Structures are given as structure tokens and as C-alpha cells.
Amino acid sequence: MVAGYLRLDKFLKVSRVIKRRTLAKEICDQGNVLVNGRVAKAGLEIKPGDRLEIHFGPRVLKLEVVDVRDNVPAKQAAELYRVIEEVT
């Protein structure tokens, strides 16, 4: 893995956007995650500055990646991204 990059499914889990990596992988594989406007697979390497759009049924969450780290305490997880928009 190149420094400054992290797999999409792992980022979603580490940032606590999605609680389990297996669930993050499923959501990606179903085409419900876009990175920079393109449908993304779970293994896509993401970096700071990337924009994510995650579809949870009718709910849509748009984020900008601020930092990528392998592991963070739960209290710091929200520091890894910035919410751009949330549509329910």
C-alpha cells in the first residue's frame, strides 16, 4: 500500500461511516458508493481530497476525505472526513 492511500472499504470502516468492513465491501460491490463521481469497488485506493457519495437506500451521504489512517480511536474517526451533504 502506498503511503497516503487506503482501500475504500477499510476507510469506510476505520472512519466509522460503516461499522463493519464486510458490510462496506457489500455496499461498494452493489454500486452504492461513488468516488469522485464514479462507481467504486471496495479495493479502490482513496486519498485525502477524494469525494465519496454513499447511498444507504433513500439516504445519501456525501463526504470529502480529509485524512487516511489504518487505525484511529472511535473519538477521532469523524476527523477523517468532512460531511458535504446529507440527504434523507
N, C-alpha and C positions, 0 to 999 in steps of 0.2 A: 504494500500500500504506500502510495506517495504521501509525504507529509502534507497536511493541509487538506486532505481529501478523506472522505468516509463513505462507505456504502450507504445508499439511501435507506434501506430497511434498518440498518444499525443506527443511523442518525435519528430516525423516527422513534426508535425505542429509547436511545440514550437521552433524547430531549423530552421524553415522556409524552410526546404528541400521541403516540400509540403505545399501549402498555407492554405488549409482547412482540418480539421480533417476528415470530411466526405469523401473527396477525398482520403486521406491517408488510410482510412478504406477500401474503394473500391479497391485501388491498392493492398493492403495486401490480401483481400479476393479473388482477381483474381490470387493469387500466384506469383505476380511480385516482392515480397520482400523476400530476404533470410537473415537470421541472423545466422552467424557462419556456413554458407553453407547449411542451411536447410530452406525450405519454411516456412514462419512465418505468423501466424494470427495476426490481429490487436491488440488483447489483450495480446500478449506475453510481459512479463516484461523484459525490457532490462536494462543493466547496463554498466558502463564505461568498456572499453576493448572489448565489443561486436563489431563484424564486420558486417556491413549491405551492401547488394547488392540490388540496386533498379533498376528495368527495366522500362524505360519510352519508350515503343516501341523499336526502334533500339538503343536508348541511354541507357547506363548502367553507374550507379554511384556507386562506392564502397567507403564506409566510415568506419571510426573507431570512436566509441562513446568515447568522452573524458570526458563528464560530463552529468548528467541528472538533470534537474531542471524543476519545474512545470511552471515557467514563467520567461522569460528574455526579456529585451528590444530588439528591432529589431537589433540594432547595435551590440549586443553581441551574437546573435543567432549563428553565424558561429563559435563561440568559443566552442560550444557543441560537435563538431565533427571535424575530420581531414579527408580530401579527400585523399584516397589512389590511386584511379584511376578513370578516366572518359573517357568512350569510346562513340564516337558519330557515 
